[in-house]
């Protein structure tokens, strides 16, 4: 009886871990199917992000697929900022470490900026640099 009571919390923890793993697996599989329509995409626990041409689509991952999807185009973007712990950081020389990272997109229209969260600073920097480069090329082409 005493041994059973000692093993019961371990059994509960094991069941909870198995459920959490299955839940995350379902999210990743739903993301994998959703991401096929994009040229570039990323998944993490905070957000999914996909890029098809100049269109950026992002939302929250769930087991049934991403929800709260929002789409905007790079044509409407005025600037891209890297935020770490809510503070703007230079995209060209980011810190090696940091807390919560996000990319903030400001638009020409008076709409509110869009913040896309990232779990890894390095991944946010990579996406930020790539999108910043595409934005610069787009601006040069529009001026020509």
C-alpha positions as CSV (number, residue, x, y, z in Angstrom):
1,X,0.0,0.0,0.0
2,X,2.7,2.4,0.9
3,X,4.7,1.7,-2.2
4,X,1.6,2.2,-4.3
5,X,1.1,5.6,-2.8
6,X,4.7,6.5,-3.5
7,X,4.4,5.5,-7.2
8,X,1.1,7.2,-7.8
9,X,2.5,10.7,-8.2
10,X,5.1,9.3,-10.7
11,X,2.3,7.7,-12.6
12,X,0.3,10.9,-12.7
13,X,3.4,12.8,-13.9
14,X,4.1,10.2,-16.6
15,X,0.5,10.4,-17.9
16,X,0.6,14.2,-17.9
17,X,4.0,14.2,-19.8
18,X,2.6,11.7,-22.3
19,X,-0.5,13.9,-22.9
20,X,1.7,17.1,-23.2
21,X,3.9,15.4,-25.8
22,X,0.9,14.1,-27.8
23,X,-0.7,17.6,-27.7
24,X,2.6,19.2,-29.0
25,X,2.9,16.5,-31.7
26,X,-0.6,17.3,-32.9
27,X,0.2,21.1,-33.1
28,X,3.4,20.4,-35.1
29,X,1.5,18.1,-37.5
30,X,-1.2,20.7,-38.0
31,X,1.5,23.3,-38.6
32,X,3.3,21.1,-41.1
33,X,0.2,20.7,-43.2
34,X,-0.6,24.5,-43.0
35,X,3.0,25.5,-43.8
36,X,3.0,23.7,-47.2
37,X,1.5,26.7,-48.8
38,X,4.4,29.0,-47.9
39,X,7.9,29.5,-49.2
40,X,9.3,30.1,-45.7
41,X,7.7,29.3,-42.4
42,X,8.4,28.9,-38.7
43,X,6.8,27.2,-35.8
44,X,7.2,27.8,-32.1
45,X,5.0,27.7,-29.1
46,X,4.1,31.4,-29.3
47,X,3.3,31.8,-33.0
48,X,3.4,30.3,-36.5
49,X,4.6,32.5,-39.3
50,X,4.5,31.9,-43.1
51,X,5.8,34.0,-46.0
52,X,4.5,33.6,-49.6
53,X,6.0,36.2,-51.8
54,X,5.4,39.5,-50.2
55,X,2.5,38.3,-48.0
56,X,3.2,37.5,-44.3
57,X,0.7,35.3,-42.4
58,X,0.9,34.6,-38.7
59,X,-1.3,33.1,-36.0
60,X,-1.4,31.0,-32.9
61,X,-0.7,27.2,-33.2
62,X,-3.3,24.7,-32.0
63,X,-3.9,21.0,-32.4
64,X,-6.5,21.7,-35.1
65,X,-4.3,24.2,-37.0
66,X,-3.3,27.8,-36.6
67,X,-6.0,30.2,-35.3
68,X,-6.3,34.0,-35.2
69,X,-4.6,34.2,-38.6
70,X,-3.6,37.6,-39.7
71,X,-2.1,38.5,-43.1
72,X,-0.4,41.6,-44.3
73,X,1.9,42.5,-47.2
74,X,5.4,43.9,-47.2
75,X,4.1,46.7,-49.5
76,X,2.3,48.1,-46.5
77,X,5.2,47.8,-44.0
78,X,7.0,51.0,-43.2
79,X,9.6,49.5,-40.8
80,X,10.6,46.3,-39.0
81,X,12.0,46.3,-35.5
82,X,13.5,43.6,-33.3
83,X,12.2,43.8,-29.7
84,X,13.8,41.9,-26.8
85,X,11.9,42.1,-23.6
86,X,9.8,44.8,-25.2
87,X,12.8,47.1,-25.9
88,X,14.0,47.9,-29.5
89,X,17.3,46.3,-30.3
90,X,19.6,46.9,-33.4
91,X,18.8,44.2,-35.8
92,X,22.4,44.2,-37.2
93,X,24.1,43.8,-33.8
94,X,21.6,41.9,-31.6
95,X,22.6,40.6,-28.2
96,X,23.5,36.9,-27.9
97,X,21.0,36.4,-25.2
98,X,17.7,37.8,-24.2
99,X,14.2,37.1,-23.0
100,X,11.1,37.3,-25.1
101,X,11.8,38.3,-28.6
102,X,9.4,39.7,-31.2
103,X,9.4,41.4,-34.6
104,X,7.3,44.5,-34.8
105,X,6.0,45.6,-38.1
106,X,4.9,49.3,-38.4
107,X,2.7,50.2,-41.3
108,X,2.2,53.3,-43.5
109,X,-1.5,53.3,-42.7
110,X,-2.6,54.4,-39.2
111,X,-3.2,50.8,-38.1
112,X,-1.6,49.5,-34.9
113,X,1.8,47.8,-35.3
114,X,1.9,44.0,-35.4
115,X,4.1,42.1,-33.0
116,X,5.0,38.5,-33.9
117,X,6.6,36.7,-30.9
118,X,9.6,34.3,-31.1
119,X,11.0,31.9,-28.5
120,X,14.5,32.2,-29.9
121,X,16.3,35.6,-30.4
122,X,18.5,34.0,-33.1
123,X,15.5,33.0,-35.1
124,X,13.9,36.4,-34.7
125,X,17.1,38.0,-35.9
126,X,17.3,35.7,-38.9
127,X,13.7,36.4,-40.0
128,X,14.1,40.1,-39.3
129,X,17.2,40.5,-41.4
130,X,15.7,38.5,-44.3
131,X,12.5,40.5,-44.2
132,X,14.4,43.8,-43.8
133,X,16.4,42.9,-46.9
134,X,13.3,42.1,-48.9
135,X,11.8,45.4,-47.8
136,X,14.8,47.3,-49.0
137,X,14.7,45.6,-52.4
138,X,11.0,46.3,-52.6
139,X,11.6,50.1,-51.9
140,X,14.4,50.2,-54.5
141,X,12.2,48.6,-57.1
142,X,9.4,51.0,-56.3
143,X,11.7,54.0,-56.7
144,X,12.9,52.9,-60.1
